[in-house]
Amino acid sequence: MLKGIPSILSPELLKILMEMGHGDEIVLGDGNFPGAALANRLVRCDGHGVPELLDAILHLFPLDSFVEAPVALMEVVAGTDTPTPPIWATYKEIIGKHEPTHNGVAHVERFAFYERTKAAYAIVATGERAIYANVILKKGIIT
C-alpha cells in the first residue's frame, strides 16, 4: 500500500499511467465495449464502474492543456431514441473537480471512437453497466 494512491488503481494500471507520455490516450470502456478486440494493452477492472475509476485516475493523471478537448465521449448513435446518457453529467462533475480549466469534452461518432481507440496507449475494461459510458483521456504534463 502507498499513501495517496486510490486503492481502486491496480499496480498494472498504475504502471500504465506512469508509462504514458504527453499526448498518449487511455480509454475507459464500459462493460459492452469491445476492449479486447481493440487494445494494444488491456487492463481488466471488472466489477468497477467508470466513474470511480475516472475519479481515481484523474487524482493522478493530468489532462492535456494543449488541446481543446482532452476528453472524448462516444456520441449517441444518430437516429435512436436514446436520451443524453445521465452518466455524462457525472463525468463532467468528476472532470471539473480535477481539472477546473482544461476540461473540454468532444463527442466522437461510434466507429470513429473505435478507430481512435485502436491507437490508444491502453484500454481499461470495466464492469460499467451504463450505456455510452466510454471515455478517452489524453494525458497532459505536470508543470
C-alpha positions as CSV (number, residue, x, y, z in Angstrom):
1,M,0.0,0.0,0.0
2,L,1.0,3.6,-0.7
3,K,-0.2,6.8,0.8
4,G,-2.3,9.0,-1.5
5,I,-2.9,6.3,-4.2
6,P,-6.6,5.5,-4.7
7,S,-6.9,1.8,-3.8
8,I,-9.1,1.1,-6.9
9,L,-6.0,1.6,-9.0
10,S,-4.2,-1.7,-9.5
11,P,-0.4,-2.0,-9.8
12,E,-0.9,-2.8,-13.5
13,L,-3.0,0.3,-14.1
14,L,-0.6,2.5,-12.1
15,K,2.3,1.2,-14.2
16,I,0.5,2.1,-17.5
17,L,-0.4,5.6,-16.2
18,M,3.3,6.1,-15.4
19,E,4.5,4.8,-18.7
20,M,2.2,7.1,-20.7
21,G,3.6,10.3,-22.1
22,H,2.2,13.7,-23.1
23,G,-0.5,13.2,-25.8
24,D,-1.0,9.5,-25.1
25,E,-4.6,8.4,-24.7
26,I,-6.2,5.9,-22.4
27,V,-9.8,4.5,-22.9
28,L,-12.1,3.6,-20.1
29,G,-14.6,1.2,-21.7
30,D,-18.0,0.2,-20.3
31,G,-19.0,-3.4,-19.9
32,N,-20.2,-3.6,-23.5
33,F,-17.1,-2.1,-25.1
34,P,-15.0,-4.4,-27.3
35,G,-11.8,-3.6,-25.5
36,A,-10.0,-6.9,-26.0
37,A,-10.6,-6.7,-29.8
38,L,-9.2,-3.1,-30.0
39,A,-6.5,-3.0,-27.3
40,N,-2.7,-2.6,-27.6
41,R,-2.7,-3.0,-23.8
42,L,-5.7,-4.2,-21.9
43,V,-6.2,-3.7,-18.2
44,R,-9.1,-5.6,-16.6
45,C,-11.1,-3.8,-13.9
46,D,-14.1,-6.0,-13.9
47,G,-16.5,-5.2,-11.0
48,H,-15.6,-1.5,-11.1
49,G,-17.6,1.4,-12.7
50,V,-16.2,4.0,-14.9
51,P,-17.0,7.0,-12.6
52,E,-15.0,5.5,-9.7
53,L,-12.0,4.7,-12.0
54,L,-12.2,8.1,-13.7
55,D,-12.1,9.9,-10.3
56,A,-9.1,7.8,-9.2
57,I,-7.2,8.2,-12.4
58,L,-7.7,12.0,-12.6
59,H,-6.4,12.2,-9.0
60,L,-3.0,11.4,-10.5
61,F,-3.3,12.0,-14.3
62,P,-3.0,15.5,-15.8
63,L,-5.3,16.2,-18.8
64,D,-3.7,17.7,-21.9
65,S,-3.9,21.5,-21.7
66,F,-2.7,22.0,-25.3
67,V,-5.8,20.6,-26.9
68,E,-9.4,22.0,-26.8
69,A,-10.9,18.7,-25.7
70,P,-8.7,16.4,-23.7
71,V,-11.7,14.1,-23.0
72,A,-13.8,12.3,-25.6
73,L,-17.1,10.5,-25.2
74,M,-18.7,8.1,-27.6
75,E,-21.7,10.0,-29.0
76,V,-25.1,8.5,-29.1
77,V,-25.9,6.8,-32.4
78,A,-27.9,9.1,-34.6
79,G,-31.5,8.2,-35.3
80,T,-32.0,6.4,-32.0
81,D,-34.4,7.5,-29.3
82,T,-31.6,7.4,-26.7
83,P,-31.6,10.5,-24.5
84,T,-28.4,12.1,-23.3
85,P,-26.8,9.5,-21.1
86,P,-27.1,10.6,-17.4
87,I,-23.5,9.3,-16.7
88,W,-22.1,12.2,-18.8
89,A,-23.2,14.7,-16.1
90,T,-21.3,12.6,-13.6
91,Y,-18.2,12.6,-15.8
92,K,-18.5,16.4,-16.2
93,E,-18.6,16.8,-12.4
94,I,-15.6,14.5,-11.8
95,I,-13.5,16.1,-14.6
96,G,-14.3,19.6,-13.4
97,K,-13.3,18.6,-9.8
98,H,-9.8,17.6,-11.0
99,E,-9.3,19.9,-14.0
100,P,-11.3,23.1,-13.5
101,T,-9.9,24.9,-16.6
102,H,-8.7,22.3,-19.1
103,N,-11.7,20.1,-19.3
104,G,-13.2,20.3,-22.8
105,V,-15.2,17.3,-23.9
106,A,-15.6,16.1,-27.5
107,H,-18.3,13.8,-28.7
108,V,-17.0,11.2,-31.2
109,E,-19.1,9.1,-33.6
110,R,-19.1,5.4,-32.6
111,F,-16.9,4.0,-35.3
112,A,-14.5,6.9,-35.2
113,F,-14.3,6.3,-31.5
114,Y,-13.4,2.7,-32.2
115,E,-10.7,3.8,-34.7
116,R,-9.2,6.3,-32.2
117,T,-9.3,3.5,-29.5
118,K,-7.0,1.3,-31.7
119,A,-4.3,4.0,-31.4
120,A,-4.7,4.4,-27.6
121,Y,-1.9,3.5,-25.3
122,A,-4.2,1.3,-23.3
123,I,-7.8,0.3,-22.7
124,V,-9.3,-0.2,-19.2
125,A,-12.1,-2.8,-19.4
126,T,-14.7,-2.1,-16.7
127,G,-17.9,-3.6,-15.5
128,E,-19.8,-0.4,-16.0
129,R,-23.5,-1.0,-17.0
130,A,-24.5,2.4,-18.1
131,I,-24.8,2.9,-21.9
132,Y,-22.5,5.2,-23.7
133,A,-20.2,5.3,-20.7
134,N,-16.9,5.0,-22.8
135,V,-14.4,7.8,-22.3
136,I,-11.0,8.7,-23.8
137,L,-8.5,10.7,-21.7
138,K,-5.5,12.5,-23.3
139,K,-2.5,12.8,-21.0
140,G,-1.0,16.2,-20.3
141,I,2.1,17.3,-18.5
142,I,2.9,18.2,-14.9
143,T,4.4,21.7,-14.6
